[in-house]
Amino acid sequence: MNTAGLDRVQNEAADPVDLRRDLAAAFRLCHRFGWSESVGNHFSAAVSPCGRKFLLNPRWQHFATIRASDLLLLDANEPEVMAAPNAPDPSAWAVHGTLHRRIPDARVILHCHSPHATALACLKDPTLLPIDNNTARFFGRIGYALEFGGISDTASEGEHLARALRGNTVLVMGNHGVTVTGETVADAFEDLYFFEKAAQTQILALSSGRPLAVLSDEVARNTAEGWLSYRGMAERHFDYLKSTLDQEDRSWRD
């Protein structure tokens, strides 16, 4: 099959090594935290200002094995890539290709089925309530796409998700999982980390069967704004996590 489209993207797009390595590290760390799912789910990162050219994990490669050099470099405006021998997973193309094309500010897009975020997404009302610092962190930043229709592998589903995510940095996908976006891999991974903790707190609190002490919108908004001055934590945390990967296996950098 013709792979000229992929070759052209490789030649035209900026493809920074550090971004590849950070994204590869995110896959490894996702598995370490117990958030990977067989050989499914997808992370991506834009490499062009328009967001159209982006990195994506290969079809059905386990998160624990992904290296920087394994990542595909794709163009969201070139659907013929799906006819190539190394075509990405159809659901990855439908969702990540559409999101990068429609929302160029979403530089990094991480989607997984982490246990507590997925449990939250399976509630009839999956709204993340501001009941502590971590839940309030996301106040005003979450979109909800609750019309589950099975595997997200159609162009119409990608468009639906793009509409639900627009203006937010987190998307709760009803009966499915969570998608988190960020300016950098570190920023997105930090929000994925804290969203899972926030969902865990809410699920545990709900399991008590007792009423929740929900913060007022004013307090929740002030708490979310207060988190902004702590955004530098993401880089420090991600640097530490990468150092732990290096202690075990540095192949993610290759």
PyRosetta script that sets phi, psi and omega in degrees:
from pyrosetta import init, pose_from_sequence

init()
pose = pose_from_sequence("MNTAGLDRVQNEAADPVDLRRDLAAAFRLCHRFGWSESVGNHFSAAVSPCGRKFLLNPRWQHFATIRASDLLLLDANEPEVMAAPNAPDPSAWAVHGTLHRRIPDARVILHCHSPHATALACLKDPTLLPIDNNTARFFGRIGYALEFGGISDTASEGEHLARALRGNTVLVMGNHGVTVTGETVADAFEDLYFFEKAAQTQILALSSGRPLAVLSDEVARNTAEGWLSYRGMAERHFDYLKSTLDQEDRSWRD")
pose.set_psi(1, 155.6)
pose.set_omega(1, -176.5)
pose.set_phi(2, -75.9)
pose.set_psi(2, 123.5)
pose.set_omega(2, 178.1)
pose.set_phi(3, -111.2)
pose.set_psi(3, 19.5)
pose.set_omega(3, -177.6)
pose.set_phi(4, -60.1)
pose.set_psi(4, -35.0)
pose.set_omega(4, 179.8)
pose.set_phi(5, -60.6)
pose.set_psi(5, -45.1)
pose.set_omega(5, 178.5)
pose.set_phi(6, -64.4)
pose.set_psi(6, -42.0)
pose.set_omega(6, -179.9)
pose.set_phi(7, -61.4)
pose.set_psi(7, -40.3)
pose.set_omega(7, -178.9)
pose.set_phi(8, -65.7)
pose.set_psi(8, -41.0)
pose.set_omega(8, 177.8)
pose.set_phi(9, -62.2)
pose.set_psi(9, -43.5)
pose.set_omega(9, -179.8)
pose.set_phi(10, -58.5)
pose.set_psi(10, -38.2)
pose.set_omega(10, -177.1)
pose.set_phi(11, -76.7)
pose.set_psi(11, -31.6)
pose.set_omega(11, -173.1)
pose.set_phi(12, -91.0)
pose.set_psi(12, -33.5)
pose.set_omega(12, -169.3)
pose.set_phi(13, -87.3)
pose.set_psi(13, 143.6)
pose.set_omega(13, 168.9)
pose.set_phi(14, -64.3)
pose.set_psi(14, 140.5)
pose.set_omega(14, -174.4)
pose.set_phi(15, -142.8)
pose.set_psi(15, 71.1)
pose.set_omega(15, -173.7)
pose.set_phi(16, -63.9)
pose.set_psi(16, 134.2)
pose.set_omega(16, -177.8)
pose.set_phi(17, -62.1)
pose.set_psi(17, -42.1)
pose.set_omega(17, -177.4)
pose.set_phi(18, -61.8)
pose.set_psi(18, -37.2)
pose.set_omega(18, 178.3)
pose.set_phi(19, -66.5)
pose.set_psi(19, -42.8)
pose.set_omega(19, 176.4)
pose.set_phi(20, -58.1)
pose.set_psi(20, -44.6)
pose.set_omega(20, -177.6)
pose.set_phi(21, -67.1)
pose.set_psi(21, -41.9)
pose.set_omega(21, 179.1)
pose.set_phi(22, -63.1)
pose.set_psi(22, -41.8)
pose.set_omega(22, 179.9)
pose.set_phi(23, -66.8)
pose.set_psi(23, -39.6)
pose.set_omega(23, 176.7)
pose.set_phi(24, -61.5)
pose.set_psi(24, -40.1)
pose.set_omega(24, 178.1)
pose.set_phi(25, -62.9)
pose.set_psi(25, -38.7)
pose.set_omega(25, -179.5)
pose.set_phi(26, -61.1)
pose.set_psi(26, -39.4)
pose.set_omega(26, 177.3)
pose.set_phi(27, -61.9)
pose.set_psi(27, -48.8)
pose.set_omega(27, -178.5)
pose.set_phi(28, -59.9)
pose.set_psi(28, -43.5)
pose.set_omega(28, -177.8)
pose.set_phi(29, -68.9)
pose.set_psi(29, -36.7)
pose.set_omega(29, 177.3)
pose.set_phi(30, -58.3)
pose.set_psi(30, -43.9)
pose.set_omega(30, 178.1)
pose.set_phi(31, -65.5)
pose.set_psi(31, -42.1)
pose.set_omega(31, -178.6)
pose.set_phi(32, -60.4)
pose.set_psi(32, -38.0)
pose.set_omega(32, 179.7)
pose.set_phi(33, -77.8)
pose.set_psi(33, -2.4)
pose.set_omega(33, 178.8)
pose.set_phi(34, 82.5)
pose.set_psi(34, 24.9)
pose.set_omega(34, -177.4)
pose.set_phi(35, -105.2)
pose.set_psi(35, -3.1)
pose.set_omega(35, 179.6)
pose.set_phi(36, -80.5)
pose.set_psi(36, 164.4)
pose.set_omega(36, -176.3)
pose.set_phi(37, -141.3)
pose.set_psi(37, 97.1)
pose.set_omega(37, -176.6)
pose.set_phi(38, 51.5)
pose.set_psi(38, -123.5)
pose.set_omega(38, 178.6)
pose.set_phi(39, -115.5)
pose.set_psi(39, 23.3)
pose.set_omega(39, 179.5)
pose.set_phi(40, -100.1)
pose.set_psi(40, -172.7)
pose.set_omega(40, -177.6)
pose.set_phi(41, 72.3)
pose.set_psi(41, 160.4)
pose.set_omega(41, -168.9)
pose.set_phi(42, -148.1)
pose.set_psi(42, 142.3)
pose.set_omega(42, 170.9)
pose.set_phi(43, -121.5)
pose.set_psi(43, 148.3)
pose.set_omega(43, 179.0)
pose.set_phi(44, -147.1)
pose.set_psi(44, 162.8)
pose.set_omega(44, 179.2)
pose.set_phi(45, -149.8)
pose.set_psi(45, 130.7)
pose.set_omega(45, 179.6)
pose.set_phi(46, -73.3)
pose.set_psi(46, 142.4)
pose.set_omega(46, 177.8)
pose.set_phi(47, -117.6)
pose.set_psi(47, -4.5)
pose.set_omega(47, 177.7)
pose.set_phi(48, -120.0)
pose.set_psi(48, 151.6)
pose.set_omega(48, -178.8)
pose.set_phi(49, -56.2)
pose.set_psi(49, -33.6)
pose.set_omega(49, -179.2)
pose.set_phi(50, -78.0)
pose.set_psi(50, -9.8)
pose.set_omega(50, -179.3)
pose.set_phi(51, 81.3)
pose.set_psi(51, -8.2)
pose.set_omega(51, -173.5)
pose.set_phi(52, -67.7)
pose.set_psi(52, -35.1)
pose.set_omega(52, 179.1)
pose.set_phi(53, -98.0)
pose.set_psi(53, 128.0)
pose.set_omega(53, -171.6)
pose.set_phi(54, -149.3)
pose.set_psi(54, 156.7)
pose.set_omega(54, 175.2)
pose.set_phi(55, -91.2)
pose.set_psi(55, 144.2)
pose.set_omega(55, -178.4)
pose.set_phi(56, -150.6)
pose.set_psi(56, 147.5)
pose.set_omega(56, 178.0)
pose.set_phi(57, -71.1)
pose.set_psi(57, 146.1)
pose.set_omega(57, 178.8)
pose.set_phi(58, -63.7)
pose.set_psi(58, 157.9)
pose.set_omega(58, 179.7)
pose.set_phi(59, -61.6)
pose.set_psi(59, 124.7)
pose.set_omega(59, 170.0)
pose.set_phi(60, 60.1)
pose.set_psi(60, 34.0)
pose.set_omega(60, 170.8)
pose.set_phi(61, -100.0)
pose.set_psi(61, 128.4)
pose.set_omega(61, -175.2)
pose.set_phi(62, -62.6)
pose.set_psi(62, 138.8)
pose.set_omega(62, -179.0)
pose.set_phi(63, -54.4)
pose.set_psi(63, -35.4)
pose.set_omega(63, -175.3)
pose.set_phi(64, -69.8)
pose.set_psi(64, -10.2)
pose.set_omega(64, -176.5)
pose.set_phi(65, -112.5)
pose.set_psi(65, -4.1)
pose.set_omega(65, -171.3)
pose.set_phi(66, -71.5)
pose.set_psi(66, 132.2)
pose.set_omega(66, 175.5)
pose.set_phi(67, -111.9)
pose.set_psi(67, 162.4)
pose.set_omega(67, -179.6)
pose.set_phi(68, -56.5)
pose.set_psi(68, -39.6)
pose.set_omega(68, -176.8)
pose.set_phi(69, -74.5)
pose.set_psi(69, -12.4)
pose.set_omega(69, -179.6)
pose.set_phi(70, -77.7)
pose.set_psi(70, -21.5)
pose.set_omega(70, -171.5)
pose.set_phi(71, -68.2)
pose.set_psi(71, 135.2)
pose.set_omega(71, 178.0)
pose.set_phi(72, -78.3)
pose.set_psi(72, 144.1)
pose.set_omega(72, 172.7)
pose.set_phi(73, -109.8)
pose.set_psi(73, 114.7)
pose.set_omega(73, -170.3)
pose.set_phi(74, -122.7)
pose.set_psi(74, 165.0)
pose.set_omega(74, 174.5)
pose.set_phi(75, -121.4)
pose.set_psi(75, 120.7)
pose.set_omega(75, -176.0)
pose.set_phi(76, -64.2)
pose.set_psi(76, -16.2)
pose.set_omega(76, 179.4)
pose.set_phi(77, -96.5)
pose.set_psi(77, 10.6)
pose.set_omega(77, -178.6)
pose.set_phi(78, -124.0)
pose.set_psi(78, 78.3)
pose.set_omega(78, -177.9)
pose.set_phi(79, -64.8)
pose.set_psi(79, -15.1)
pose.set_omega(79, 179.3)
pose.set_phi(80, -63.3)
pose.set_psi(80, -13.7)
pose.set_omega(80, 176.8)
pose.set_phi(81, -58.7)
pose.set_psi(81, -27.1)
pose.set_omega(81, -177.9)
pose.set_phi(82, -70.0)
pose.set_psi(82, -10.9)
pose.set_omega(82, 176.1)
pose.set_phi(83, -96.8)
pose.set_psi(83, -1.9)
pose.set_omega(83, -178.6)
pose.set_phi(84, -79.2)
pose.set_psi(84, 157.5)
pose.set_omega(84, -178.9)
pose.set_phi(85, -60.6)
pose.set_psi(85, -33.2)
pose.set_omega(85, -179.5)
pose.set_phi(86, -105.0)
pose.set_psi(86, 40.4)
pose.set_omega(86, -179.1)
pose.set_phi(87, -61.7)
pose.set_psi(87, 146.4)
pose.set_omega(87, 176.4)
pose.set_phi(88, -71.8)
pose.set_psi(88, 169.9)
pose.set_omega(88, 175.8)
pose.set_phi(89, -60.7)
pose.set_psi(89, 136.2)
pose.set_omega(89, -177.8)
pose.set_phi(90, -56.8)
pose.set_psi(90, -37.9)
pose.set_omega(90, 179.7)
pose.set_phi(91, -69.8)
pose.set_psi(91, -34.4)
pose.set_omega(91, 177.2)
pose.set_phi(92, -64.7)
pose.set_psi(92, -42.7)
pose.set_omega(92, 179.9)
pose.set_phi(93, -65.6)
pose.set_psi(93, -45.2)
pose.set_omega(93, -177.1)
pose.set_phi(94, -63.0)
pose.set_psi(94, -41.1)
pose.set_omega(94, -175.9)
pose.set_phi(95, -86.6)
pose.set_psi(95, -59.3)
pose.set_omega(95, -173.9)
pose.set_phi(96, -69.8)
pose.set_psi(96, -38.6)
pose.set_omega(96, 176.8)
pose.set_phi(97, -60.2)
pose.set_psi(97, -43.6)
pose.set_omega(97, -179.7)
pose.set_phi(98, -68.1)
pose.set_psi(98, -45.1)
pose.set_omega(98, -178.4)
pose.set_phi(99, -62.7)
pose.set_psi(99, -42.3)
pose.set_omega(99, 179.3)
pose.set_phi(100, -67.2)
pose.set_psi(100, -34.5)
pose.set_omega(100, 179.8)
pose.set_phi(101, -73.2)
pose.set_psi(101, -39.1)
pose.set_omega(101, -174.9)
pose.set_phi(102, -87.7)
pose.set_psi(102, -28.5)
pose.set_omega(102, -175.4)
pose.set_phi(103, -129.5)
pose.set_psi(103, 78.7)
pose.set_omega(103, -176.4)
pose.set_phi(104, -62.4)
pose.set_psi(104, -21.1)
pose.set_omega(104, 178.0)
pose.set_phi(105, -71.9)
pose.set_psi(105, -16.8)
pose.set_omega(105, 176.8)
pose.set_phi(106, -81.7)
pose.set_psi(106, 82.3)
pose.set_omega(106, -172.6)
pose.set_phi(107, -69.0)
pose.set_psi(107, -38.4)
pose.set_omega(107, 179.5)
pose.set_phi(108, -125.3)
pose.set_psi(108, 133.6)
pose.set_omega(108, -177.4)
pose.set_phi(109, -128.8)
pose.set_psi(109, 116.6)
pose.set_omega(109, -178.5)
pose.set_phi(110, -115.4)
pose.set_psi(110, 121.0)
pose.set_omega(110, 177.8)
pose.set_phi(111, -122.9)
pose.set_psi(111, 129.1)
pose.set_omega(111, 175.3)
pose.set_phi(112, -154.0)
pose.set_psi(112, 175.3)
pose.set_omega(112, -179.7)
pose.set_phi(113, -113.8)
pose.set_psi(113, 56.3)
pose.set_omega(113, 179.0)
pose.set_phi(114, -60.4)
pose.set_psi(114, 144.5)
pose.set_omega(114, -166.1)
pose.set_phi(115, -56.4)
pose.set_psi(115, -50.5)
pose.set_omega(115, -173.9)
pose.set_phi(116, -77.9)
pose.set_psi(116, -34.4)
pose.set_omega(116, 175.5)
pose.set_phi(117, -65.0)
pose.set_psi(117, -37.8)
pose.set_omega(117, 178.5)
pose.set_phi(118, -69.6)
pose.set_psi(118, -39.9)
pose.set_omega(118, 176.5)
pose.set_phi(119, -60.5)
pose.set_psi(119, -42.5)
pose.set_omega(119, 177.0)
pose.set_phi(120, -60.0)
pose.set_psi(120, -43.9)
pose.set_omega(120, -178.0)
pose.set_phi(121, -65.1)
pose.set_psi(121, -17.8)
pose.set_omega(121, -179.1)
pose.set_phi(122, -91.5)
pose.set_psi(122, -1.8)
pose.set_omega(122, 175.8)
pose.set_phi(123, -76.7)
pose.set_psi(123, 151.4)
pose.set_omega(123, 178.1)
pose.set_phi(124, -59.1)
pose.set_psi(124, -38.6)
pose.set_omega(124, 172.0)
pose.set_phi(125, -119.2)
pose.set_psi(125, 97.7)
pose.set_omega(125, -175.6)
pose.set_phi(126, -88.1)
pose.set_psi(126, 18.4)
pose.set_omega(126, -179.1)
pose.set_phi(127, -58.2)
pose.set_psi(127, 128.2)
pose.set_omega(127, 174.3)
pose.set_phi(128, -79.7)
pose.set_psi(128, 115.1)
pose.set_omega(128, -175.6)
pose.set_phi(129, -90.1)
pose.set_psi(129, 143.2)
pose.set_omega(129, 177.9)
pose.set_phi(130, -78.0)
pose.set_psi(130, 97.7)
pose.set_omega(130, -178.4)
pose.set_phi(131, -121.8)
pose.set_psi(131, -5.1)
pose.set_omega(131, 174.6)
pose.set_phi(132, -160.4)
pose.set_psi(132, -175.2)
pose.set_omega(132, -178.2)
pose.set_phi(133, -58.6)
pose.set_psi(133, -44.2)
pose.set_omega(133, -174.1)
pose.set_phi(134, -72.1)
pose.set_psi(134, -39.2)
pose.set_omega(134, 177.5)
pose.set_phi(135, -69.5)
pose.set_psi(135, -39.0)
pose.set_omega(135, 179.7)
pose.set_phi(136, -69.9)
pose.set_psi(136, -20.8)
pose.set_omega(136, 176.8)
pose.set_phi(137, -52.3)
pose.set_psi(137, -33.7)
pose.set_omega(137, -173.2)
pose.set_phi(138, -99.6)
pose.set_psi(138, 9.1)
pose.set_omega(138, -178.0)
pose.set_phi(139, -60.2)
pose.set_psi(139, 125.7)
pose.set_omega(139, 179.2)
pose.set_phi(140, 79.2)
pose.set_psi(140, 8.3)
pose.set_omega(140, -176.9)
pose.set_phi(141, -121.2)
pose.set_psi(141, 8.4)
pose.set_omega(141, -173.2)
pose.set_phi(142, -113.1)
pose.set_psi(142, 130.9)
pose.set_omega(142, 169.8)
pose.set_phi(143, -103.1)
pose.set_psi(143, 156.1)
pose.set_omega(143, -178.1)
pose.set_phi(144, -128.1)
pose.set_psi(144, 126.5)
pose.set_omega(144, 175.3)
pose.set_phi(145, -119.6)
pose.set_psi(145, 99.6)
pose.set_omega(145, -167.9)
pose.set_phi(146, -103.7)
pose.set_psi(146, 0.7)
pose.set_omega(146, -178.5)
pose.set_phi(147, -91.2)
pose.set_psi(147, 79.7)
pose.set_omega(147, -178.8)
pose.set_phi(148, -69.5)
pose.set_psi(148, 131.0)
pose.set_omega(148, -178.8)
pose.set_phi(149, -130.0)
pose.set_psi(149, 20.2)
pose.set_omega(149, -178.5)
pose.set_phi(150, 100.0)
pose.set_psi(150, -155.6)
pose.set_omega(150, -179.1)
pose.set_phi(151, -60.5)
pose.set_psi(151, 131.4)
pose.set_omega(151, -177.2)
pose.set_phi(152, -84.9)
pose.set_psi(152, 76.7)
pose.set_omega(152, -174.8)
pose.set_phi(153, -126.9)
pose.set_psi(153, 22.3)
pose.set_omega(153, 178.5)
pose.set_phi(154, -118.5)
pose.set_psi(154, 154.4)
pose.set_omega(154, 178.8)
pose.set_phi(155, -61.4)
pose.set_psi(155, -37.4)
pose.set_omega(155, -179.5)
pose.set_phi(156, -65.2)
pose.set_psi(156, -35.6)
pose.set_omega(156, 177.5)
pose.set_phi(157, -68.2)
pose.set_psi(157, -39.7)
pose.set_omega(157, 176.3)
pose.set_phi(158, -59.8)
pose.set_psi(158, -42.8)
pose.set_omega(158, 178.8)
pose.set_phi(159, -65.1)
pose.set_psi(159, -40.7)
pose.set_omega(159, 178.3)
pose.set_phi(160, -59.9)
pose.set_psi(160, -45.3)
pose.set_omega(160, -179.8)
pose.set_phi(161, -67.2)
pose.set_psi(161, -37.3)
pose.set_omega(161, 178.2)
pose.set_phi(162, -62.3)
pose.set_psi(162, -41.1)
pose.set_omega(162, 178.4)
pose.set_phi(163, -64.5)
pose.set_psi(163, -39.9)
pose.set_omega(163, -178.7)
pose.set_phi(164, -70.6)
pose.set_psi(164, -33.4)
pose.set_omega(164, -177.9)
pose.set_phi(165, -80.9)
pose.set_psi(165, -30.1)
pose.set_omega(165, -172.1)
pose.set_phi(166, -51.8)
pose.set_psi(166, 128.5)
pose.set_omega(166, -179.2)
pose.set_phi(167, 87.5)
pose.set_psi(167, -3.7)
pose.set_omega(167, 179.3)
pose.set_phi(168, -123.8)
pose.set_psi(168, 170.8)
pose.set_omega(168, 177.0)
pose.set_phi(169, -116.1)
pose.set_psi(169, -9.1)
pose.set_omega(169, 178.7)
pose.set_phi(170, -130.5)
pose.set_psi(170, 140.4)
pose.set_omega(170, 176.9)
pose.set_phi(171, -127.4)
pose.set_psi(171, 116.9)
pose.set_omega(171, 172.2)
pose.set_phi(172, -86.8)
pose.set_psi(172, 120.8)
pose.set_omega(172, -177.3)
pose.set_phi(173, -102.5)
pose.set_psi(173, 107.9)
pose.set_omega(173, -174.0)
pose.set_phi(174, -53.4)
pose.set_psi(174, 134.0)
pose.set_omega(174, -179.2)
pose.set_phi(175, 57.6)
pose.set_psi(175, 26.0)
pose.set_omega(175, -172.7)
pose.set_phi(176, -139.4)
pose.set_psi(176, -72.7)
pose.set_omega(176, -174.9)
pose.set_phi(177, 173.2)
pose.set_psi(177, -148.6)
pose.set_omega(177, -176.3)
pose.set_phi(178, -136.9)
pose.set_psi(178, 147.3)
pose.set_omega(178, 172.5)
pose.set_phi(179, -125.4)
pose.set_psi(179, 132.4)
pose.set_omega(179, -178.0)
pose.set_phi(180, -124.7)
pose.set_psi(180, 139.7)
pose.set_omega(180, 178.2)
pose.set_phi(181, -120.4)
pose.set_psi(181, 161.3)
pose.set_omega(181, 178.4)
pose.set_phi(182, -164.9)
pose.set_psi(182, 167.5)
pose.set_omega(182, 178.6)
pose.set_phi(183, -73.4)
pose.set_psi(183, -31.5)
pose.set_omega(183, 178.7)
pose.set_phi(184, -131.5)
pose.set_psi(184, 166.7)
pose.set_omega(184, 176.0)
pose.set_phi(185, -61.8)
pose.set_psi(185, -41.7)
pose.set_omega(185, -179.8)
pose.set_phi(186, -60.9)
pose.set_psi(186, -44.6)
pose.set_omega(186, 180.0)
pose.set_phi(187, -62.1)
pose.set_psi(187, -46.9)
pose.set_omega(187, -178.1)
pose.set_phi(188, -65.8)
pose.set_psi(188, -41.7)
pose.set_omega(188, -178.6)
pose.set_phi(189, -67.2)
pose.set_psi(189, -35.9)
pose.set_omega(189, 178.3)
pose.set_phi(190, -63.8)
pose.set_psi(190, -40.9)
pose.set_omega(190, 177.6)
pose.set_phi(191, -69.1)
pose.set_psi(191, -35.8)
pose.set_omega(191, 175.6)
pose.set_phi(192, -62.3)
pose.set_psi(192, -43.0)
pose.set_omega(192, 178.8)
pose.set_phi(193, -61.4)
pose.set_psi(193, -49.3)
pose.set_omega(193, -177.8)
pose.set_phi(194, -73.6)
pose.set_psi(194, -29.9)
pose.set_omega(194, 177.6)
pose.set_phi(195, -67.6)
pose.set_psi(195, -39.5)
pose.set_omega(195, 176.9)
pose.set_phi(196, -62.4)
pose.set_psi(196, -41.7)
pose.set_omega(196, 177.2)
pose.set_phi(197, -64.0)
pose.set_psi(197, -40.8)
pose.set_omega(197, 179.8)
pose.set_phi(198, -64.2)
pose.set_psi(198, -44.7)
pose.set_omega(198, 178.7)
pose.set_phi(199, -62.9)
pose.set_psi(199, -38.6)
pose.set_omega(199, 178.1)
pose.set_phi(200, -61.8)
pose.set_psi(200, -43.6)
pose.set_omega(200, 179.2)
pose.set_phi(201, -60.4)
pose.set_psi(201, -45.1)
pose.set_omega(201, -178.4)
pose.set_phi(202, -67.5)
pose.set_psi(202, -42.4)
pose.set_omega(202, 179.3)
pose.set_phi(203, -62.3)
pose.set_psi(203, -42.0)
pose.set_omega(203, 179.1)
pose.set_phi(204, -65.8)
pose.set_psi(204, -41.9)
pose.set_omega(204, 179.4)
pose.set_phi(205, -64.1)
pose.set_psi(205, -42.0)
pose.set_omega(205, 178.7)
pose.set_phi(206, -65.1)
pose.set_psi(206, -32.5)
pose.set_omega(206, -177.6)
pose.set_phi(207, -67.2)
pose.set_psi(207, -17.0)
pose.set_omega(207, 177.2)
pose.set_phi(208, -71.1)
pose.set_psi(208, -21.2)
pose.set_omega(208, -177.7)
pose.set_phi(209, 76.8)
pose.set_psi(209, 4.0)
pose.set_omega(209, -178.4)
pose.set_phi(210, -103.1)
pose.set_psi(210, 157.2)
pose.set_omega(210, -177.5)
pose.set_phi(211, -61.4)
pose.set_psi(211, 144.0)
pose.set_omega(211, 178.7)
pose.set_phi(212, -85.0)
pose.set_psi(212, 144.7)
pose.set_omega(212, 175.3)
pose.set_phi(213, -92.2)
pose.set_psi(213, 87.6)
pose.set_omega(213, -175.3)
pose.set_phi(214, -83.6)
pose.set_psi(214, 131.5)
pose.set_omega(214, 179.9)
pose.set_phi(215, -69.1)
pose.set_psi(215, 152.6)
pose.set_omega(215, 174.7)
pose.set_phi(216, -67.4)
pose.set_psi(216, 158.4)
pose.set_omega(216, 177.7)
pose.set_phi(217, -57.4)
pose.set_psi(217, -38.2)
pose.set_omega(217, -178.7)
pose.set_phi(218, -63.5)
pose.set_psi(218, -47.3)
pose.set_omega(218, 179.8)
pose.set_phi(219, -66.9)
pose.set_psi(219, -40.8)
pose.set_omega(219, 179.4)
pose.set_phi(220, -62.7)
pose.set_psi(220, -42.9)
pose.set_omega(220, 179.6)
pose.set_phi(221, -64.7)
pose.set_psi(221, -42.9)
pose.set_omega(221, 178.4)
pose.set_phi(222, -63.4)
pose.set_psi(222, -37.1)
pose.set_omega(222, 178.7)
pose.set_phi(223, -67.1)
pose.set_psi(223, -44.8)
pose.set_omega(223, 178.4)
pose.set_phi(224, -60.2)
pose.set_psi(224, -42.9)
pose.set_omega(224, 178.8)
pose.set_phi(225, -67.0)
pose.set_psi(225, -34.1)
pose.set_omega(225, 178.3)
pose.set_phi(226, -64.2)
pose.set_psi(226, -28.9)
pose.set_omega(226, 178.7)
pose.set_phi(227, -67.7)
pose.set_psi(227, -22.0)
pose.set_omega(227, -175.1)
pose.set_phi(228, -59.6)
pose.set_psi(228, -36.8)
pose.set_omega(228, -179.4)
pose.set_phi(229, -73.3)
pose.set_psi(229, -7.8)
pose.set_omega(229, 178.8)
pose.set_phi(230, -103.5)
pose.set_psi(230, 9.2)
pose.set_omega(230, -176.2)
pose.set_phi(231, -62.1)
pose.set_psi(231, -24.1)
pose.set_omega(231, 177.7)
pose.set_phi(232, -63.7)
pose.set_psi(232, -16.4)
pose.set_omega(232, 176.4)
pose.set_phi(233, -57.1)
pose.set_psi(233, -33.6)
pose.set_omega(233, -173.6)
pose.set_phi(234, -58.2)
pose.set_psi(234, -48.0)
pose.set_omega(234, -178.9)
pose.set_phi(235, -63.4)
pose.set_psi(235, -43.8)
pose.set_omega(235, -179.1)
pose.set_phi(236, -64.3)
pose.set_psi(236, -42.9)
pose.set_omega(236, -179.9)
pose.set_phi(237, -65.0)
pose.set_psi(237, -45.2)
pose.set_omega(237, -177.8)
pose.set_phi(238, -66.6)
pose.set_psi(238, -37.4)
pose.set_omega(238, 176.1)
pose.set_phi(239, -60.9)
pose.set_psi(239, -42.5)
pose.set_omega(239, 178.7)
pose.set_phi(240, -63.5)
pose.set_psi(240, -45.6)
pose.set_omega(240, -179.0)
pose.set_phi(241, -61.8)
pose.set_psi(241, -39.2)
pose.set_omega(241, 177.0)
pose.set_phi(242, -64.5)
pose.set_psi(242, -35.9)
pose.set_omega(242, 179.0)
pose.set_phi(243, -64.6)
pose.set_psi(243, -32.9)
pose.set_omega(243, 177.7)
pose.set_phi(244, -71.5)
pose.set_psi(244, -32.9)
pose.set_omega(244, 174.0)
pose.set_phi(245, -62.8)
pose.set_psi(245, -42.7)
pose.set_omega(245, -178.6)
pose.set_phi(246, -60.7)
pose.set_psi(246, -32.9)
pose.set_omega(246, -179.1)
pose.set_phi(247, -67.4)
pose.set_psi(247, -24.0)
pose.set_omega(247, -177.0)
pose.set_phi(248, -101.6)
pose.set_psi(248, -44.9)
pose.set_omega(248, -172.6)
pose.set_phi(249, -165.5)
pose.set_psi(249, 112.9)
pose.set_omega(249, -177.6)
pose.set_phi(250, -88.2)
pose.set_psi(250, 7.8)
pose.set_omega(250, -174.5)
pose.set_phi(251, -66.4)
pose.set_psi(251, -19.5)
pose.set_omega(251, 177.9)
pose.set_phi(252, -60.8)
pose.set_psi(252, -24.6)
pose.set_omega(252, -178.7)
pose.set_phi(253, -77.4)
pose.set_psi(253, -17.5)
pose.set_omega(253, -171.2)
pose.set_phi(254, -68.3)
pose.dump_pdb("model.pdb")
